[in-house]
Structure formats: C-alpha cells, structure tokens
C-alpha cells in the first residue's frame, strides 16, 4: 500500500497523511523462492505504471480495494477498517 505523506517538520516530527491510499501489485505472482529473486516483475511494484501481462491495469484505488477485501474476508468476520 502506498500512502501520500507530507513532511512538515523533522524536529519536532510533523506529518500529514492523506486518507486515501493506492494498492500496487507486482506483474508476476510473488514468492520468496530464491530462484525468483532475480525476477524484477515478481518483487517490485514500480513497474506497473504500464499495462501488465494480462493487458489490464493493476493499480487499485483505496475504496474499491477495501470493498473487495471486506467481501473476501466476510466469512471470517474480518473487516479492513478493524485492521491496525
């Protein structure tokens, strides 16, 4: 997840955090197998400013992500806004 943060001051530390975030996905399935460490598309998300292998955009705004998360974990009684 990526948040937009504005640093106002270091001493004392003062930050402003935007209440919206972006979800970035890798272009290939993530795995910690050592054989994949050289695969840039598996471990970095900065490559998805262009279309992915499937031809679809792979960025997601925060509220569609929250809705999808809540649907997926509804049976377990987990809601995104309860995670912290």
WOBELBEL-V487127 format. One record per residue. N is the residue number from 1. RES is the residue in one letter. D_FIRST is the distance of its C-alpha to the first C-alpha in whole Angstrom. Layout:
N_RES_D_FIRST ; N_RES_D_FIRST
//
This chain:
1_X_0 ; 2_X_4 ; 3_X_7 ; 4_X_10 ; 5_X_12 ; 6_X_16 ; 7_X_18 ; 8_X_22 ; 9_X_23 ; 10_X_23 ; 11_X_27 ; 12_X_26 ; 13_X_22 ; 14_X_21 ; 15_X_18 ; 16_X_17 ; 17_X_13 ; 18_X_13 ; 19_X_12 ; 20_X_10 ; 21_X_6 ; 22_X_6 ; 23_X_5 ; 24_X_6 ; 25_X_9 ; 26_X_12 ; 27_X_15 ; 28_X_17 ; 29_X_17 ; 30_X_15 ; 31_X_18 ; 32_X_19 ; 33_X_22 ; 34_X_24 ; 35_X_25 ; 36_X_22 ; 37_X_21 ; 38_X_23 ; 39_X_21 ; 40_X_18 ; 41_X_17 ; 42_X_16 ; 43_X_14 ; 44_X_12 ; 45_X_10 ; 46_X_12 ; 47_X_15 ; 48_X_14 ; 49_X_15 ; 50_X_18 ; 51_X_19 ; 52_X_18 ; 53_X_21 ; 54_X_21 ; 55_X_22 ; 56_X_19 ; 57_X_16 ; 58_X_13 ; 59_X_10 ; 60_X_10 ; 61_X_10 ; 62_X_9 ; 63_X_12 ; 64_X_13 ; 65_X_10 ; 66_X_12 ; 67_X_15 ; 68_X_15 ; 69_X_13 ; 70_X_16 ; 71_X_19 ; 72_X_18 ; 73_X_18 ; 74_X_21 ; 75_X_24 ; 76_X_22 ; 77_X_22 ; 78_X_18 ; 79_X_17 ; 80_X_13 ; 81_X_14 ; 82_X_16 ; 83_X_14 ; 84_X_13
//
